[in-house]
Amino acid sequence: MDLVWIVGFAVSVCAWFASAERHSVYWNGTNPKFQWDSYTVEVKLNDYLDIVCPHYPQGEVPLLDAERYVLYMVEREDYDSCKPQSYDQMRWECGHPFAPHAPEKFSEKFQRFTPFTLGKEFRQGESYYYISKPLHHHGKECLRLRVDVVAADGSQEARVAKGGTGGAGAGGGVHNPSNRLPAADDPVVVLPDVQKSVRSDSVPTAASVSTLSLLLPSSLLLLLH
């Protein structure tokens, strides 16, 4: 019975890893998808959103011209105006455009519950909003993204289907009024430490699944002995 349970658990874990999808968004001003104000990505619970930061070979562009951004997770009204309200909404900083081996990449896992204090929790049928402010110049360039969390079969619940307006705080970017950004709305001024997701080189998900598949049989043999 123990063997059946162990095998069933192993199969479930493999299926769970295989079912999660990764959605890459190349966060830079030359990405044509940002030319429209309706750039939207649909994810399911347990999927990942990978934000790929601007990246240049060393010496290709002057340091001051290399794109760098601070990304915010905001509420719908902040997304519409493309103006973050407070430091609490800061999510990541794309600040290393000349990283030696690969672009900076930050990952958001769209999970219902998280064991981490600073982690985000997401709900099916809701929309979540990301915007950025440039660090490489003081312009008003706005890059923004909407993420819809849809059902496992790809269907959308009523709130998303109606435009994802949701209720107060539905976008997950709730801010503390006492921690507002300066009136100039310039993130270059006194930037605090930005919460960062795991930064990694671009390693295919398939490699992780393959590694797991190799380790599970060994673990089962040890348990049987």
N, C-alpha and C positions, 0 to 999 in steps of 0.2 A: 504493500500500500504506500509505504514511504517512497519507493522508487517511482510509482505512478505519479505521486504528488510532485516529486522533484522534476520529472520529465515534463509534466504539465506546466509547472512554473517556468521552466526554461523555455518552453515553446511560447508561452505568453510574453515573456520578456523579449524574445527575438521578434515576435509579431509587433509588439509595441514600438520597438526601435525602428522596424522597417516601415511602419505606417506613418510615422512623423515625417513631415515634409519640411524642407528649408526653402525659404523665399528670399532671394537676394535683391537688395536695392542698392544701386550704385549712386551714392549721395554726392553728386557734383553738378555744377552748373551746365555741363555739356550733355547731360543725360536728357534726351528728347522727351522722355516721359514727364519731366518736370516742367516742360514748356506749357502744359495744360494744367489748369487749376484743379483737375479732378483725378490726379494720380491715386489709384486705389489698389490695394492688395487684399485678396481674400485668403484668410487662413482658417484652419480648424484648431480646436483645442489640442495642445501638445505640439503644434507646429512651431517652427522657429522663423523669426525674421532676422536676416543677416544684413546689417548696415555696413556697406563697403565704402570706406573713406577715400577721398581723392589721393592719388598716388602718382609720383613722377620719378623717372630715373634721375639720379643725382646729376645736377647741372643742366637739366633739360629746360627748366624755367627758372627765372630769378626767384629768390626766396620770398620776396614780398608779393610776388604774383601767384604763388602756390595757394590753391584753395584750402582753407581751413574753416571749420564750422563748429559751433556749439549747437547741439540738438536738444530740443525740449519735447516732453510729452505733455500735451495741453488739453484744455477743454474745448468744446466746439466753438464757442465764441472767440477764443484766442486763436484758433485755427483760421476762422473766417477773416479776422483782422491781421493775422500773422504777427501777433505781438504777444510774447510771453509776459506773464505778470510777476513772477517771483523766481528766486533762485531754487525754490523747492521743485520747480518743474524741469530743471536741468536733468538731462538723461545721460548724454555722452559728449565728449569733446574729440573731434577729429583734428588732432593737433600735430600729427607727424606725417606730412605728405611725402617725405623722403625716407620713409622706413626702409631699411636695407634689403629685406628679403621679400616682403609682400605688403599689400595695403593693410592698414589698420582695419579690423573688422569687429563689430560689436553685435552681440546676439541677444534677442529678446525671445524668451520662451513664453508662449501663450498658454499658460496653465491655470487651472481653476483655483488651485491652492499652492502656496509656496512656503517652505519652512524658513525662508530667510527674512530677516527683519526689513531689509531695504528692497526686497523683491516686490514685483507687481503681481496682482491677481486679476484674471480676465474672465469675462462671462460670455457665453455663447449668445449671439443676437445683438451684441453691442458693437459700436464703432469706437476706435481709438485714434488719436490724432498726434502727429509729429510735425514739428516745424523746426527751422534752423535760422540762425543768424550768422553772417560771415564774420570771421576774424581777420581775413586778409585785406579787408577794406571796410569803410564805414558807410557803405551804400545800404539801400533798403531791399536788396535782393532777397526774395522769399522762396525757399524751397519747402514744400509741405507735402505730407503723405497722410492718407486715411487708410486705416486697416480695419476691415470688417471681419469679425469672428463668426463664421457660418457653421451650420450643422454638419455632422459627419457626412451626410449625403449631398452636401453642397447647397442645400436650401437655406434661405435666409428667413429669419424670424421677422415679425412685423416691424420691430423698431428699426432694424437695419434697412428693411425694404422701403421704409418711409423717409430714408435719408440719414438715418443714424443720429437723429437729434438727441434722443435719450433724455434722461432726467439730469438734474444738477449733478455734476461730477461723473457722469457716465463715461466720459472720455478717459478717466484715470489720471488726468493732469491737475488734480486739486492743488491749490496753492494756499499758502499762509499769508494773509494780508500784511502781517508784520514783517515779512521777509521779501518785500517787493523789490523789483529791479529799480535802478536809478531812473529818474524822470527821462533822461536821454535815451533810455532803453538800449544802452550800448554794453554788450556782454564783455567787451574788452576791459571795462572798468572793474577792478577788484574781483576778478573771477575766483570764486571759492573752489575747493576740490569738487570735481564733478563725479557723480556716481558713474562707474563704468561697469559694463558687463564684461564677461571673459573676453580678452582680446586674443585672437589666434590668427595664425597663418591660414591660408585657404586650403584646408585639408578636407578631401571628399568625405561625405557622410558614410559612403559605402565602406571605407576603410575601417571605421569604427564598428560597423555591423560585422565585418569579416573577422575582426579581432575578437569580438564577443562570441561569435560562432565557434572560434577555435578554443576559447577558454572554457566554454560551458561543458563540452565532452570531458575535458580533463578533470573538471570539478566533480562531475558525476561519477567518474571512475574512482576518485579519492573517497567519495562518500560511500560507494559500494564496498570498498575495501575496509 
